[in-house]
């Protein structure tokens, strides 16, 4: 797995980068060589945020944690990724390397939760009209949701705007593979 480390508003020393590489090497057993782990470290005031995104064959696995200590943020983000894998073990096993999770994670972890299907309780259809990103954010705020799907008038593609944890806005744009 290839690892890309980016720093925003902070200079990372080589020891920390080596620690990131070592901790992410635990995931090598689950992913093939085409997987990419993007690690973004951001420091704002006294808050250290570590965001880890692992992509493989169009699938995304993401974890983010913020604390006062950069090492704690890294450890917690890694723990979040592992708990996501444990929670969705059987579904992920079909997509990742065969038997990779059983060989890596302890067997007693798998007895914690029974496998259950997702309970889809509602399917909603609505017209998707062309609009600008600013109009979509306005619509999202007017309906009181934290995301809104729309057709981008510039690209004619389906996009999603959403409210991030920090209160700012994000835009999801499809990427053709």
Residue pairs with C-beta under 8 A, 6 or more apart in sequence:
1 24
1 25
1 27
1 28
1 31
1 32
1 33
1 35
1 36
1 37
1 54
2 33
2 35
2 36
2 37
3 20
3 21
3 24
3 36
3 37
3 39
4 36
4 37
4 38
4 39
5 12
5 17
5 20
5 39
5 41
6 38
6 39
6 40
6 41
7 40
7 41
7 42
8 40
8 41
8 42
8 43
9 42
9 43
9 44
10 41
10 42
10 43
10 48
10 70
12 41
16 70
16 71
19 71
19 74
20 39
20 74
23 74
23 75
23 78
24 37
24 39
24 52
24 78
26 78
26 104
27 35
27 37
27 54
27 81
29 97
29 100
29 103
29 104
30 85
30 96
30 97
30 100
30 101
30 104
31 54
31 56
31 96
31 97
32 56
32 97
34 56
34 57
35 54
35 55
35 56
36 54
36 55
36 56
37 52
37 53
37 54
38 51
38 52
38 53
38 54
38 55
39 50
39 51
39 52
40 49
40 50
40 51
40 53
41 48
41 49
41 50
41 51
41 70
41 73
42 48
42 49
42 51
43 49
43 70
46 68
47 66
47 67
47 68
48 66
48 67
48 68
48 69
48 70
48 72
48 73
49 64
49 65
49 66
49 73
50 64
50 65
50 66
50 70
50 73
50 74
50 76
50 77
51 62
51 63
51 64
51 77
52 62
52 63
52 64
52 77
52 78
52 81
53 60
53 61
53 62
54 60
54 61
54 62
54 81
55 61
56 96
57 95
58 177
59 95
61 81
61 84
61 85
63 77
63 78
63 80
63 81
63 84
64 77
64 80
64 165
65 72
65 73
65 74
65 76
65 77
65 80
66 73
67 73
67 76
82 105
85 92
85 101
85 105
86 105
86 109
86 110
86 112
86 113
87 113
89 101
89 105
89 110
89 115
90 115
92 101
93 99
93 100
93 101
93 102
102 110
128 149
128 150
128 151
128 158
129 150
129 151
130 150
130 151
130 152
130 153
130 156
131 139
131 150
131 151
131 152
131 153
132 152
132 153
132 154
133 152
133 159
133 161
133 171
135 150
136 148
136 150
136 159
136 161
137 148
137 161
137 169
139 148
139 150
140 146
140 147
140 148
140 161
140 162
140 163
146 162
146 163
147 160
147 161
147 162
147 163
148 160
148 161
148 162
149 158
149 159
149 160
150 158
150 159
150 160
150 161
151 157
151 158
151 159
152 158
152 159
152 173
155 173
157 173
157 174
158 174
159 171
159 172
159 173
159 174
160 171
160 172
161 169
161 170
161 171
161 172
162 169
162 170
162 171
162 172
163 169
163 170
164 170
